[in-house]
Amino acid sequence: MTLDMAAEDKNSIAARGCTGRAENRDASQTGLARAMVVEDEPLIRMTLVRPLRMAGFEIFEVDSLKAARERLERTDIDVVVSDLGLPDGKATEFLQEVIEKNPDVDIVLATGGQVPEELDRMPISILRKPFSGDDLKRALGL
């Protein structure tokens, strides 16, 4: 099930089921909330990392699906922000795996293209390119 809040301008987002759980993490129990940013373009990755870091997240940056899967195997992640198109494939299957393994992870998909039908039904937020750091914070309920 997704919630689609239509955008008025080209920089706004369509939020789809992101719960804002990341904002409510108990830092005394878990330390900093952990966010993994999966983006192969360095400038876009920097645009995604900056607001997360300012919001107090511990950040893990990866530039491929292979690296994202490896990081997820060894690190508990609270938030995944991912590009759809990466050098080693589309993130569709990876994001489905994340949801299956840990349905409490907040997921934001950053894309300038069409959202695959299989992701359209999943509890993720869509961040439409081009976007701002404020758009990302709104997608996560921060």
TADAQUI-V241293 format. One record per helix or strand of 2 or more residues. SS is the DSSP state (h for helix, s for strand). FROM is the first residue (numbers start at 1). TO is the last residue. If there is no record, write none. Layout:
BEGIN
SS;FROM;TO + SS;FROM;TO
END
This chain:
BEGIN
h;21;24 + h;27;30 + s;34;38 + h;42;54 + s;58;62 + h;65;74 + s;79;83 + s;85;86 + s;89;90 + h;92;101 + s;106;111 + h;117;120 + s;125;128 + h;133;139
END
